[in-house]
Structure formats: structure tokens, C-alpha cells
Amino acid sequence: MRRSRGGLPPDPRARLGQPRGEGRTPRPGERSDPLERRGEGAGRNRVRRPLHRGAAGLHPRGESDVRRFRSDPLRLPSLPRPDVPGNSLKDRLDLAALRAGLAALFPAADPTAAEVSELAGDASTRRYYRVRTGSGASLPSIVVMRYPDDVPPEAELPFLNVHRYLSAAGVPVPAVYRSDPGANLLFLEDAGDTMLEDAFRDRGEGECLPLYEQCVEILVRIQSEGTRALDGKAIPPRLSFDVPKFTEEIDFFFEHAVREYGAIPLPDREERAIGDLFLPFLERLSALPRVLSHRDYHSRNVMVLGPGKVPGHRNLRVLDFQDARMGNVYYDLASLLRDSYVSLPENAVDHLRYAWRHAATAELRNAAGDDGAFAWLFDLAALQRNVKAIGTFGNQAHNRGKRMYLRFIPPTVAHLRGNFERNPPMRALAGRLLPILSALAEKAAAEIPA
């Protein structure tokens, strides 16, 4: 069943696995006074009561879409993981536009002397470059993002739109120094190379638990003050984690992980039966009140400057937020704590779930529902999120040749197996889904690149 444009929403009980159309395209954003409060708010996606009492005076001044270049910016953790040292500049980058931007930012430096190397990037089609600025520049380096051409010229870039509201809410995101829409370039802070995943691997659970506690506190800020900051120009309130979106992501798993990567012959009636078992869980999640959701909040999207907590969490940077939408309070928490890239011990997961409840406002705790159902709803969110992640890994490996993602399928299947074992109401779904997941994990383990 395809999604209608402008008509009635699709029947959420349409079986999983059917092709779906594209989601609704956001309306073009306005550029003037982007933080002006509007009466529209976030509509039905917001929780009923105001989040964070007393926040009315948070943003007395309007700010431009691109933050002003500062002469003394913080040295912050970097964007994507670097590739092999010495990786040369690819011809996809408009060098003339790059040098023009560098000349505007660093008038005392020679833009032709800058050294440019491509970074490995993420699972998207965006490209990232580290630019070492050279003598005369007030910064030793910056990162330049080249975004794809699928943003209409009259539309506001989602990255800039969401960045504005997260910044207004006090979320530590990389500063934007300059935007060049004609060349599809953003000039951003370079923040080093240490992801939370790297810190966990190198320093261990004991030293990194305080970093995860900070991530939980930042998440509460996204969900509370981030939701409060939204106005009629914000893109996230136009998008939501509802039943159609959840089922679209389960469909993605079947298409790209099961059929394409796994080449598992799954009869149509079996896929329909699995979808029918998923549906009540997805409906339960969709019925919860919605707040601002990062959508991809995990250890590869948090950069670490240092282990010590500083005011405003300035030792951390949150990345990859451009796809933010409205969702339940469990989605991002499950993404962080049931991460495909870092497997936290169960006692750490329990501690951090408690930390969220301790840090959350009364409104967020109300949005989470009954205290007695907290662990169950968290596990439901992790179930949907982990299945979706395996779909992403299958797509990256099969369609984009990024086989390095195969190594994350087995630990994600392990998360799901533990989830099924903890929750008897998932037993029927587990009976049909676990054999498929086990086959995918076995295949991925055998094909992980050396």
C-alpha cells in the first residue's frame, strides 16, 4: 500500500513487506527570524503539557541559519571516522567553491595552500572532507560536508533546520561556519577523530560510563528543551514515528537484509504472518506521546573531546541529526543502549535507564507511561530499532558494497535474542523471526572482511 499525498493516511494494518512510496516532502523553510515562536507549535506530535516550565525566555534573539564564524571556536571532536591516512581528494568536491569559502572564513590565509583529504563518512550519501587550513588561519582545520543534490534549491537543508533547534535547546552540536548552497557545501567544526565507540573500546566500561551518563542527559535535553524549541518552521514536527513509518522500516529489513543480502526464500504468507505479529508492538509504540527524536542516537554519532564533564557537555558533540522527527521517548534511548556498535553490559544498561528516569522532567516521565511498563516499552523500541538496523547493514553490504557493516549484524542479532528471552509476549514472533536472524548472523560472520 502506497502512502497518499494530501489524502487520508494509509491503513496501518496493511501487511508488512509491501512496497511503499516516499514519505511526505517537508515544506520549504523560511530564512527570516528562524527562532521566532509560532502558534502552530509541533501540532499533535507534542506532548500535551509544556516541557520545561520557565523556558519562555530561552531565546530572546533571532539567529541566522548559519552561526556566525567565531574567532576562537572550541576545538571539538570530529565528524566521521577518517579513512586510510593520505586518502586523496576526490573529484566530487568543487575546489573553486571550497577555496572561495576558505578565503571568506580565513582572509589572512592562502586557500590554495590548504590540504584536503576525504574522510570515510557514514552510511549516507554525504561526503566529508578534512581541510587543514595552513598558515594565517585562525583554525588549524575544519570539516567540509558535501550533501547530495536531492534538496530542492528553494528548500531549507534539513541539517541546518534541525541544527538551529538543537543549538537553541543547548544540545552540543558542531558549529556551522558557512553554507554554500550553490556547491552543496557546509563548512563545519573539525572535532578530532574519537567517537564514543572508540572511547569505549580504548578505555573500557568503567571510564566510559560517565560519558554515557552525559549522553543520557543530552538525550533528555533533546526530548525536553528540543521539543520546546520547535516552531512552525521546524521540519521534525512534519515527520513522525507512527505505525506506517515503523512498518516501512520493518519492510526495509525484509527487502534488503532477508531477500537481497541473505537471499533467504521467504514465502509471502510467512512474511505476512511475521508482519501480523509485529503490528501490535508497533501500534503500542506509536500510541505513546511524541517528543523530538534524534533518530540515530548511538556511539558513532557522539564524538568525544575528553573524558571530563564540562558545562554544557562541551566535551561531547552530537552528529547526524538531520533526519530528526517526532517519536516516543524510548526510541533514542534504545538506540543508545542497545547499540549495534557497542554492547553494554546489562548492569550498565539498567543503570543508564535509571539515569534517564532520574534526569527526565515530569512531562517526559508522563510521556514514558506507566513505570511498571518501562522495561517492556524500552524492549519494544529496541526490537523495532535493531531489526531496522539489520536492514540498513544488509543494504549497505549488498547494494553499496560496504561490507564492513557485516560485522555489526551478529551483535545486533544477539541483542534481539536477549530481548526475546526476556519477554515471553514476544515468543510467537521469536519463533518465526529467530531462524531468519540466525541465518543472517551466520552468513555475515562468515563474510566479514578481514
For each residue, the residues with C-beta under 8 A, 3 or more apart:
1: 10 11 14 18 20
2: 10 19 20 21
3: 9 10 20 21 22 23 24 244
4: 7 8 9 10
5: 24
6:
7: 4
8: 4
9: 3 4 12 242 244
10: 1 2 3 4 14 20 244
11: 1 14
12: 9 242 243 244 247 279 283 286
13: 279
14: 1 10 11 18 247
15: 18 271 272 275 276
16: 247 250 251 254 271 272 274 275 278 279
17: 251 254 255 268 271 272 275
18: 1 14 15 251
19: 2 251
20: 1 2 3 10 244 248 251
21: 2 3
22: 3 25
23: 3 239 245 248
24: 3 5 238 239
25: 22
26: 29 155 158 235 238 239
27: 238
28: 152 154 155 156
29: 26 34 155 156 161 233 235
30: 34 156 233
31: 34 65 156
32: 62
33: 36 62
34: 29 30 31 62 63 64 65 164 233
35: 59 61 62 63 164 168 229 231
36: 33 62 231 233
37: 231
38: 41 231 232 233
39: 232
40: 43 231 232
41: 38 46 230 231 232 237
42: 45 46 227 230 234 236 237 326
43: 40 46 237
44:
45: 42 237 240 290 326
46: 41 42 43 227 230 237 289 290 291 326
47: 51 227 289 290 291 363 364 366 367
48: 289
49: 363 366
50: 53 55 228 363
51: 47 55 223 224 225 227 228 291 361 363 364
52: 55 224 225 228 361 363
53: 50
54:
55: 50 51 52 58 225 228
56:
57: 60
58: 55 168 169 225 228 229
59: 35 63 168 229
60: 57
61: 35
62: 32 33 34 35 36
63: 34 35 59 67 164 167 168
64: 34 67 68
65: 31 34 156 160 164 179
66: 160 176 177 178 179
67: 63 64 70 167 175 176 177
68: 64
69: 73 105 177 178
70: 67 73 175
71: 138
72: 138
73: 69 70 76 139 175 189
74: 189 314
75: 191 192 305
76: 73 174 175 189 190 191 192 303 305 314 317
77: 191 192 193 194 195 303 304 305 316 317
78: 82 130 143 190 191 192 193 194 303
79: 119 128 143 145 174 188 190 191 303 319
80: 119 120 121 122 128
81: 119 120 193 195 300
82: 78 85 87 117 119 120 130 193
83: 87 117 118 119 120
84: 87
85: 82
86: 117
87: 82 83 84 117 118 119
88: 117 118
89: 93 95 116 117 118 129
90: 93 118 127
91:
92: 127 146
93: 89 90 98 116 118 127 129 144 146
94: 97 98 146 183 185
95: 89 98 99 116
96: 99 100
97: 94 100 101 180 182 183 185
98: 93 94 95 101 102 111 114 116 129 131 144 183 185
99: 95 96 102 103 111 112 114
100: 96 97 103 104 111 180
101: 97 98 104 105 144 178 180 185 187
102: 98 99 105 106 109 111 114 131 133 137
103: 99 100 106 107 111
104: 100 101 107 178
105: 69 101 102 137 142 177 178 187
106: 102 103 109 111 133 136 137 138 139
107: 103 104
108: 136 137 138
109: 102 106 113 114 133 134 135 136 137
110: 113 114 134 135 136
111: 98 99 100 102 103 106 114
112: 99
113: 109 110 134 135
114: 98 99 102 109 110 111 131 132 133 134
115: 131 132 134
116: 89 93 95 98 129 130 131 132 144
117: 82 83 86 87 88 89 129 130
118: 83 87 88 89 90 93 121 127 128 129
119: 79 80 81 82 83 87 128 129 130 143
120: 80 81 82 83 128
121: 80 118 124 126 127 128
122: 80 126 300 320
123: 392 396 402 405
124: 121 320
125: 148
126: 121 122 145 146 147 148
127: 90 92 93 118 121 145 146
128: 79 80 118 119 120 121 143 144 145 146
129: 89 93 98 116 117 118 119 143 144 145 146
130: 78 82 116 117 119 141 142 143 190
131: 98 102 114 115 116 141 142 143 144 190
132: 114 115 116 140 141
133: 102 106 109 114 137 139 140 141 142
134: 109 110 113 114 115 137
135: 109 110 113
136: 106 108 109 110
137: 102 105 106 108 109 133 134 140
138: 71 72 106 108
139: 73 106 133 142 190
140: 132 133 137 190
141: 130 131 132 133 190
142: 105 130 131 133 139 177 187 188 189 190
143: 78 79 119 128 129 130 131 174 187 188 189 190 191
144: 93 98 101 116 128 129 131 185 186 187 188
145: 79 126 127 128 129 159 185 186 188
146: 92 93 94 126 127 128 129 183 184 185
147: 126 151 157 159 184 185 186
148: 125 126 151 184
149: 184
150:
151: 147 148 155 157 158 184
152: 28 155
153: 181
154: 28
155: 26 28 29 151 152
156: 28 29 30 31 65 160 161 233 235
157: 147 151 160 161 179 181 186 322
158: 26 151 161 162 235 322 323
159: 145 147 162 163 186 321 322
160: 65 66 156 157 163 164 176 179 186
161: 29 156 157 158 164 165 233 234 235
162: 158 159 165 166 234 235 236 321 322 324
163: 159 160 166 167 173 176 321
164: 34 35 63 65 160 161 167 168
165: 161 162 168 169 226 229 230 234 236 292
166: 162 163 169 171 173 222 226 229 318 321 324
167: 63 67 163 164 170 171 173
168: 35 58 59 63 164 165 229
169: 58 165 166 221 222 225 226 228 229
170: 167 221 225 312
171: 166 167 218 221 222 226 318
172: 218 312 313 314 316 317 318
173: 163 166 167 317 318 319 321
174: 76 79 143 188 189 191 317 319
175: 67 70 73 76 188 189
176: 66 67 160 163 179 186 187 188
177: 66 67 69 105 142 187 188 189
178: 66 69 101 104 105 186 187
179: 65 66 157 160 176 185 186 187
180: 97 100 101 183 184 185 186 187
181: 153 157 184
182: 97
183: 94 97 98 146 180
184: 146 147 148 149 151 180 181
185: 94 97 98 101 144 145 146 147 179 180
186: 144 145 147 157 159 160 176 178 179 180
187: 101 105 142 143 144 176 177 178 179 180
188: 79 142 143 144 145 174 175 176 177
189: 73 74 76 142 143 174 175 177 317
190: 76 78 79 130 131 139 140 141 142 143
191: 75 76 77 78 79 143 174 303 305 317
192: 75 76 77 78 303 305
193: 77 78 81 82 198
194: 77 78 198 199 303 304 305
195: 77 81 198 199 299 300 301 302 303 304
196: 199 200 208 211 212 215 299 300 302 303 304 316 342
197: 200 201 299 300 341 342
198: 193 194 195 201 202 304
199: 194 195 196 202 203 207 208 211 304 307
200: 196 197 203 204 205 208 299 342
201: 197 198 342
202: 198 199
203: 199 200 206 207 208 307
204: 200 207 208
205: 200 208 209 344 345 348
206: 203 209
207: 199 203 204 210 211 307
208: 196 199 200 203 204 205 211 212 307
209: 205 206 212 213 348 351
210: 207 213 214 307 309
211: 196 199 207 208 214 215 304 307 316
212: 196 208 209 215 216 336 344 348 352
213: 209 210 216 217 352 355
214: 210 211 217 218 309 313 315 316
215: 196 211 212 218 219 297 302 316 336
216: 212 213 219 220 333 336 352 355 356 359
217: 213 214 220 221 313 355 359
218: 171 172 214 215 221 222 313 316 318
219: 215 216 222 223 294 297 332 333 336 356
220: 216 217 223 224 356 359 360 361 364
221: 169 170 171 217 218 224 225 226
222: 166 169 171 218 219 225 226 292 293 294 297 318 332
223: 51 219 220 226 227 291 292 293 329 332 360 364
224: 51 52 220 221 227 228 291 360 361 363 364
225: 51 52 55 58 169 170 221 222 228 229
226: 165 166 169 171 221 222 223 229 230 291 292
227: 42 46 47 51 223 224 230 291 292
228: 50 51 52 55 58 169 224 225
229: 35 58 59 165 166 168 169 225 226 234
230: 41 42 46 165 226 227 234 236 237 292
231: 35 36 37 38 40 41 234
232: 38 39 40 41
233: 29 30 34 36 38 156 161
234: 42 161 162 165 229 230 231 237 238
235: 26 29 156 158 161 162 238 239 324
236: 42 162 165 230 239 292 293 324 325 326
237: 41 42 43 45 46 230 234 326
238: 24 26 27 234 235
239: 23 24 26 235 236 245 325 326
240: 45 245 290 325 326 327
241: 245 246 285 286 290 293 325 326 327 328 331
242: 9 12 245 246 286
243: 12 246 247 279 282 283 286
244: 3 9 10 12 20 247 248
245: 23 239 240 241 242 248 249 325
246: 241 242 243 249 250 282 285 286 384
247: 12 14 16 243 244 250 251 275 278 279 282
248: 20 23 244 245 251 252
249: 245 246 252 253 384 387 388 391
250: 16 246 247 253 254 275 278 282 384 387 388 391
251: 16 17 18 19 20 247 248 254 255
252: 248 249 255 256 388 391 392 395
253: 249 250 256 257 258 387 388 390 391 394
254: 16 17 250 251 257 258 259 266 271 391
255: 17 251 252 258 259 260 391
256: 252 253 259 260 261 391 392 394 395 398 399
257: 253 254 260 261 262 390 391 393 394 395 409 440
258: 253 254 255 261 262 264 266 394 436 440
259: 254 255 256 262 263 264 266
260: 255 256 257 263 394 395 398 399
261: 256 257 258 393 394 395 397 398 440 443
262: 257 258 259 394 436 439 440 443
263: 259 260
264: 258 259 436 439 440
265:
266: 254 258 259 270 271 436
267: 270 271
268: 17 271 272
269: 272 273
270: 266 267 273 274 432
271: 15 16 17 254 266 267 268 274 275
272: 15 16 17 268 269 275 276
273: 269 270 276 277 432
274: 16 270 271 277 278 429 432 433
275: 15 16 17 247 250 271 272 278 279
276: 15 272 273 279
277: 273 274 280 428 429 432 433
278: 16 247 250 274 275 281 282 384 429
279: 12 13 16 243 247 275 276 282 283
280: 277 283 284
281: 278 284 285 380 383 384 426 429
282: 243 246 247 250 278 279 285 286 384
283: 12 243 279 280 286 287
284: 280 281 287 288 377 380
285: 241 246 281 282 288 328 330 331 377 380 381 384
286: 12 241 242 243 246 282 283 328
287: 283 284
288: 284 285 328 329 330 367 368 369 377
289: 46 47 48 328 329 366 367
290: 45 46 47 240 241 293 326 327 328 367
291: 46 47 51 223 224 226 227 326 327 328 329 364 367
292: 165 222 223 226 227 230 236 324 326
293: 222 223 236 241 290 324 325 326 327 328 331 332
294: 219 222 297 301 318 321 324 332 335
295: 321 323 324 325 327 331 332
296: 301 320 321 323 335
297: 215 219 222 294 301 302 318 332 335 336
298: 301 302 335 336 339 340 341 342
299: 195 196 197 200 302 336 339 341 342
300: 81 122 195 196 197 341
301: 195 294 296 297 298 318 319 320 321
302: 195 196 215 297 298 299 316 317 318 319
303: 76 77 78 79 191 192 194 195 196 316 317 319
304: 77 194 195 196 198 199 211 307 315 316
305: 75 76 77 191 192 194 314 315 316 317
306: 310 315
307: 199 203 207 208 210 211 304 315
308: 315
309: 210 214 313 315
310: 306 313 314 315
311: 314
312: 170 172
313: 172 214 217 218 309 310 316
314: 74 76 172 305 310 311
315: 214 304 305 306 307 308 309 310
316: 77 172 196 211 214 215 218 302 303 304 305 313
317: 76 77 172 173 174 189 191 302 303 305
318: 166 171 172 173 218 222 294 297 301 302 321
319: 79 173 174 301 302 303
320: 122 124 296 301 323
321: 159 162 163 166 173 294 295 296 301 318 324
322: 157 158 159 162
323: 158 295 296 320
324: 162 166 235 236 292 293 294 295 321
325: 236 239 240 241 245 293 295
326: 42 45 46 236 237 239 240 241 290 291 292 293
327: 240 241 290 291 293 295 331 332
328: 241 285 286 288 289 290 291 293 331 367 377 381
329: 223 288 289 291 332 333 360 364 367 368
330: 285 288 333 334 368 377 378 380 381
331: 241 285 293 295 327 328 334 335 381 385
332: 219 222 223 293 294 295 297 327 329 335 336
333: 216 219 329 330 336 337 353 356 378 381
334: 330 331 337 338 378 379 381 382 385
335: 294 296 297 298 331 332 338 339 385
336: 212 215 216 219 297 298 299 332 333 339 352
337: 333 334 344 349 352 353 378 382
338: 334 335 349 382 385 386 415 419
339: 298 299 335 336 342 343 344
340: 298 386 389 393 408 411 412 415
341: 197 298 299 300 408
342: 196 197 200 201 298 299 339
343: 339 411 414 415
344: 205 212 337 339 348 349 352
345: 205 348 349
346: 349 350
347: 350 351
348: 205 209 212 344 345 351 352
349: 337 338 344 345 346 352 353
350: 346 347 353 354
351: 209 347 348 354 355
352: 212 213 216 336 337 344 348 349 355 356
353: 333 337 349 350 356 357 374 375 378
354: 350 351 357 358
355: 213 216 217 351 352 358 359
356: 216 219 220 333 352 353 359 360
357: 353 354 360 365 368 374
358: 354 355
359: 216 217 220 355 356
360: 220 223 224 329 356 357 364 365 368
361: 51 52 220 224 364 365
362: 365 366
363: 47 49 50 51 52 224 366 367
364: 47 51 220 223 224 291 329 360 361 367 368
365: 357 360 361 362 368 371
366: 47 49 289 362 363 369
367: 47 288 289 290 291 328 329 363 364
368: 288 329 330 357 360 364 365 374 377
369: 288 366 373 374 377
370: 373 374
371: 365 374
372:
373: 369 370 376 377
374: 353 357 368 369 370 371 377 378
375: 353 378 379
376: 373 379 380 423
377: 284 285 288 328 330 368 369 373 374 380 381
378: 330 333 334 337 353 374 375 381 382
379: 334 375 376 382 383 419 422 423 426
380: 281 284 285 330 376 377 383 384
381: 285 328 330 331 333 334 377 378 384 385
382: 334 337 338 378 379 385 386 415 419
383: 281 379 380 386 387 416 419 426
384: 246 249 250 278 281 282 285 380 381 387 388
385: 331 334 335 338 381 382 388 389
386: 338 340 382 383 389 390 412 415 416 419
387: 249 250 253 383 384 390 391 416 433
388: 249 250 252 253 384 385 391 392
389: 340 385 386 392 393 408 412
390: 253 257 386 387 393 394 409 412 413 437 440
391: 249 250 252 253 254 255 256 257 387 388 394 395
392: 123 252 256 388 389 395 396 405
393: 257 261 340 389 390 396 397 405 406 408 409 412 444
394: 253 256 257 258 260 261 262 390 391 397 398 409 440
395: 252 256 257 260 261 391 392 398 399 400
396: 123 392 393 399 400 402 405
397: 261 393 394 400 401 402 403 405 406 444
398: 256 260 261 394 395
399: 256 260 395 396
400: 395 396 397
401: 397
402: 123 396 397 405
403: 397 406 447 448 449
404: 407 449
405: 123 392 393 396 397 402 408 409
406: 393 397 403 409 444 447 448 449
407: 404 410 444 448
408: 340 341 389 393 405 411 412
409: 257 390 393 394 405 406 412 413 440 441 444 445
410: 407 413 414 441 444 445
411: 340 343 408 414 415
412: 340 386 389 390 393 408 409 415 416
413: 390 409 410 416 417 437 438 440 441
414: 343 410 411 417 418 441
415: 338 340 343 382 386 411 412 418 419
416: 383 386 387 412 413 419 420 433 434 437
417: 413 414 420 421 434 437
418: 414 415 421 422
419: 338 379 382 383 386 415 416 422 423 426
420: 416 417 423 426 427 429 430 434
421: 417 418
422: 379 418 419
423: 376 379 419 420 426 427
424: 427
425:
426: 281 379 383 419 420 423 429 430
427: 420 423 424 430 431
428: 277 431 432
429: 274 277 278 281 420 426 432 433
430: 420 426 427 433 434
431: 427 428 434
432: 270 273 274 277 428 429 435 436
433: 274 277 387 416 429 430 436 437
434: 416 417 420 430 431 437 438
435: 432 438 439
436: 258 262 264 266 432 433 439 440
437: 390 413 416 417 433 434 440 441
438: 413 434 435 441 442
439: 262 264 435 436 442 443
440: 257 258 261 262 264 390 394 409 413 436 437 443 444
441: 409 410 413 414 437 438 444 445
442: 438 439 445 446
443: 261 262 439 440 446 447
444: 393 397 406 407 409 410 440 441 447 448
445: 409 410 441 442 448
446: 442 443
447: 403 406 443 444
448: 403 406 407 444 445
449: 403 404 406
450:
